[in-house]
Amino acid sequence: MSAAAASPRADDRGAFLRARLGSFLAVVPLGVWTVNHLWNNLSAFQGAEAWQRDVTEYGHPVGFFASSIVALLPLALHTVWGVGRLFSVKPNNLRYRYYGNLKYLLQRLSAVGLLLFLGAHLWLAFLRPRLTTGGPEPFSDITHEMHHHLPTLVVYVLGVLGVAYHLANGLHSFLMGWGVVTSRRALRKLEGLSLATFVVLLTMGLSAVYALWDAGK
């Protein structure tokens, strides 16, 4: 077999492996971390001390770096893979107006929105406070912005919506892509699981946003 004939197969195999790695990173380390982060933010209902303890404090300095690596490294790798997909795969919703195509388009749109939201969130809530004050963002700062600065509230609401949809639909694609779900009956059940996941994540996220908004009164 010539090198020219082998090259397309190697490219296809590489694309297949990158797609599997991208979906795995999105669901397993990053998805689990995201659910845990949303859950921890619900401690805002219990006040500043509980929120600071659960969201921004770490029992040991190593815990801070370990948590950062677990979240940021998969996020960076998934982002690189996702940006490549945005430029290499084009939606065809005008030609094929199917439900699956609509979900695919929404997944791409939510990815772009999340890229902007997470970039701003990581800088404003994670990096800038530590670079300027040497510590995490105070509870009083984020609650004040959430309650008295409407653009901040709107961005967080849209960000939570994007996170919920992107992760729920990503779970659907992950289970299909890895061959966990194949039959039509299982696919129908998977659709219900994806919808339930979206509702749970959205409820958690919006509840946390409400708790932070209410604390800023």
TADAWO-V178522 format. One record per residue. RES is the residue in one small letter. SS is DSSP state (hx for helix, st for strand, lp for the rest). PSI is psi in degrees with one decimal (999 if undefined). Layout:
((RES | SS | PSI) (RES | SS | PSI))
//
This chain:
((m | lp | 134.5) (s | lp | 161.6) (a | hx | -34.7) (a | hx | -34.8) (a | hx | -31.2) (a | hx | -25.2) (s | hx | -47.0) (p | hx | -38.4) (r | hx | -40.1) (a | hx | -39.2) (d | hx | -42.3) (d | hx | -41.7) (r | hx | -39.9) (g | hx | -40.8) (a | hx | -39.7) (f | hx | -46.3) (l | hx | -38.8) (r | hx | -38.6) (a | hx | -41.5) (r | hx | -42.2) (l | hx | -41.9) (g | hx | -43.3) (s | hx | -36.9) (f | hx | -46.9) (l | hx | -34.6) (a | hx | -35.3) (v | hx | -46.9) (v | lp | -69.8) (p | hx | -43.5) (l | hx | -40.9) (g | hx | -43.1) (v | hx | -42.7) (w | hx | -39.6) (t | hx | -45.1) (v | hx | -43.7) (n | hx | -38.1) (h | hx | -42.6) (l | hx | -41.5) (w | hx | -45.1) (n | hx | -34.8) (n | hx | -18.4) (l | hx | -15.8) (s | hx | -7.5) (a | hx | -24.6) (f | hx | -23.3) (q | hx | -2.9) (g | lp | 178.4) (a | hx | -45.0) (e | hx | -43.9) (a | hx | -41.2) (w | hx | -45.7) (q | hx | -41.0) (r | hx | -43.8) (d | hx | -28.6) (v | hx | -39.4) (t | hx | -15.1) (e | lp | 149.8) (y | lp | 140.2) (g | lp | -23.8) (h | lp | 144.5) (p | hx | -32.6) (v | hx | -32.8) (g | hx | -35.9) (f | hx | -47.5) (f | hx | -38.1) (a | hx | -44.2) (s | hx | -39.0) (s | hx | -42.4) (i | hx | -44.3) (v | hx | -36.0) (a | hx | -47.3) (l | hx | -37.1) (l | hx | -50.3) (p | hx | -35.4) (l | hx | -44.4) (a | hx | -45.1) (l | hx | -42.2) (h | hx | -35.7) (t | hx | -44.7) (v | hx | -45.5) (w | hx | -43.2) (g | hx | -39.5) (v | hx | -39.3) (g | hx | -39.5) (r | hx | -36.4) (l | hx | -36.1) (f | hx | -16.2) (s | hx | -22.7) (v | lp | 122.2) (k | lp | 134.8) (p | lp | 151.9) (n | lp | 42.6) (n | lp | -31.3) (l | lp | -31.4) (r | lp | -40.1) (y | lp | 99.2) (r | lp | 66.4) (y | lp | 158.8) (y | hx | -41.6) (g | hx | -37.5) (n | hx | -37.2) (l | hx | -43.5) (k | hx | -38.3) (y | hx | -43.8) (l | hx | -43.9) (l | hx | -34.0) (q | hx | -41.5) (r | hx | -42.2) (l | hx | -41.8) (s | hx | -31.8) (a | hx | -43.1) (v | hx | -44.6) (g | hx | -41.6) (l | hx | -34.8) (l | hx | -43.0) (l | hx | -43.5) (f | hx | -47.6) (l | hx | -34.4) (g | hx | -47.2) (a | hx | -41.1) (h | hx | -44.3) (l | hx | -38.2) (w | hx | -49.6) (l | hx | -37.6) (a | hx | -18.8) (f | hx | -55.4) (l | hx | -50.8) (r | hx | -44.9) (p | hx | -38.5) (r | hx | -30.3) (l | hx | -31.8) (t | hx | -34.2) (t | lp | -11.0) (g | lp | 7.4) (g | lp | 174.7) (p | lp | 169.4) (e | lp | 127.8) (p | lp | 149.1) (f | hx | -39.1) (s | hx | -32.7) (d | hx | -49.3) (i | hx | -35.5) (t | hx | -36.0) (h | hx | -45.9) (e | hx | -40.6) (m | hx | -37.3) (h | hx | -34.3) (h | hx | -3.7) (h | lp | 99.5) (l | hx | -42.5) (p | hx | -36.5) (t | hx | -45.1) (l | hx | -45.4) (v | hx | -43.0) (v | hx | -41.6) (y | hx | -38.7) (v | hx | -46.4) (l | hx | -36.7) (g | hx | -43.5) (v | hx | -40.8) (l | hx | -44.5) (g | hx | -42.0) (v | hx | -46.5) (a | hx | -46.4) (y | hx | -45.8) (h | hx | -40.7) (l | hx | -41.6) (a | hx | -45.7) (n | hx | -32.3) (g | hx | -36.4) (l | hx | -40.9) (h | hx | -49.0) (s | hx | -36.5) (f | hx | -47.6) (l | hx | -32.8) (m | hx | -46.6) (g | hx | -33.5) (w | lp | 3.2) (g | lp | 15.7) (v | lp | -35.4) (v | lp | 125.6) (t | lp | -37.4) (s | lp | 160.2) (r | hx | -39.8) (r | hx | -43.3) (a | hx | -34.9) (l | hx | -37.7) (r | hx | -40.9) (k | hx | -36.8) (l | hx | -35.5) (e | hx | -40.8) (g | hx | -38.9) (l | hx | -40.5) (s | hx | -43.5) (l | hx | -42.6) (a | hx | -39.2) (t | hx | -42.2) (f | hx | -45.5) (v | hx | -42.6) (v | hx | -47.6) (l | hx | -42.1) (l | hx | -39.9) (t | hx | -44.2) (m | hx | -47.4) (g | hx | -47.0) (l | hx | -32.6) (s | hx | -42.2) (a | hx | -41.6) (v | hx | -43.2) (y | hx | -41.7) (a | hx | -41.4) (l | hx | -39.8) (w | hx | -44.6) (d | hx | -34.9) (a | hx | -16.5) (g | lp | 4.9) (k | lp | 999))
//
